[in-house]
Amino acid sequence: MTGTYQISPDLNFSLQDSGNITYLRAVNKEWQFIDDAPSFVLRYSSSDPRQPLGGIAIQTALTERNHCEVLKVCLGSRKLGFDILAPLGVAFISQNNFAAFCTQPRIYNL
C-alpha cells in the first residue's frame, strides 16, 4: 500500500493498493483541534474534488466528555480494508496529541 494525505486545507487521502486507487475526503474542513478530539467524517471521493462525495468510510467522535482519552471510531463497512488503516493512524496520532493536552493538570486563577 502506498499513498499520500493532506491535513490542510482539508483532510484527504489518495491510497493505492494492488493497482486500486481509493480517494477519501473529509466532509468538513475543520477536523483537528488543540482543545478537542479529532472529529471528522471521511467519505469516498474521486480524484476530482468538484465531484460529489460517496459513502462514509470512517467517522470519529468524542462520546465521553469526562474521558478525553477515549475516541469512538465508526467504519462505514464491516469489511476492513487497507484504505482505512492510514486514516485510522492519522486519527490516533491526533487523538494522542489531544489526550496529552487534556490530561495535563490545570491551574485556574479565580
N, C-alpha and C positions, 0 to 999 in steps of 0.2 A: 504494500500500500504506500502510495506517495500522495502528496498534495500540498496545498497552501491554504492559509487562512489569514483573514484580516480582522482586527478587533475594532478598527475605526475607519471610516465614519460609521459603518455598521458591521456587525458580526456576520461573516460569511466564510464558507468553506468551499474548496474545489478539491475533491478527493478522487483518486484513481486507484482501482483495484482490478487486476486481471483484465485490463482493457476497458472496463466500465468506468465512466466518469459520473460522479454524483456531485451536484451543486446544492448547497444548503445556504439559506439566508435568513437572518433574524427578521421578525415582523416589525420590531421597534428598534430605533437607533440606540436608545439608552438601554443598557443591559448590565453594565458594570458600575458599581457604586463604592465609594470609600466607606460609607457608614451603613451599608446594607448588603445583603447577599446578592449574588448574581441572579438576575431574573431575565430569562429570555424564552422565546418560542422560536425554534428553528424549523423552517418549512423547506420542503424540497423545491428547487427552483431550476431555472435553465441558465445557460451562460449569459443570456440577455437579461439584465436587471429590470428591463421595462415589461417583461412578461409577468403574468400573474403567478403568485406562489401556489404551490401544490399542497399536499397533505403534511401534517405535523410529523417531524422526525424525532424531535426531542424537546422537552419543556422542563424548566426548573422553577422552583418556588420555595420560599422560606415559609414553612407552615407552623412552626413553633417559635414564637417571638422570644420566649424565655430560654430557648436552646438554639443560640445562633450558630452553633457548630453543626447543626443538622440541616441538610439541604435535600428537599424532595426532588427527585428526577423522574419524569414520566416519559416513556417511549411511545411513539406513535404506532408501533407494531410489536408483536410478540417475537418477531424474528430479529435477533441482534446481529447486525452486520458490521463490517469494518468501518463503514461510513459513520457509525455512531461513536466509535472509540475516540477519534480526535476531538469532536465537540465535548464529549464527556471529560476528557483530560483538561480542556480549557475551562470547563465549569468547575472542576475540582481545584485547579490552581487558583481561580478567582475566589472560590469558597474558602480555601485555606487562608488567603490574604485577609478576607473579611473576618474569619473566625479568630485569627491572630489579633486583629484590631478590637473586636467586640469582647474578647475575654480578658483584655488588659484591665487592671484596676483603674478606676477613675476617682479623681479628687474633685469634688464640687465645691465652689465657693458660694456661700449664701449671703 
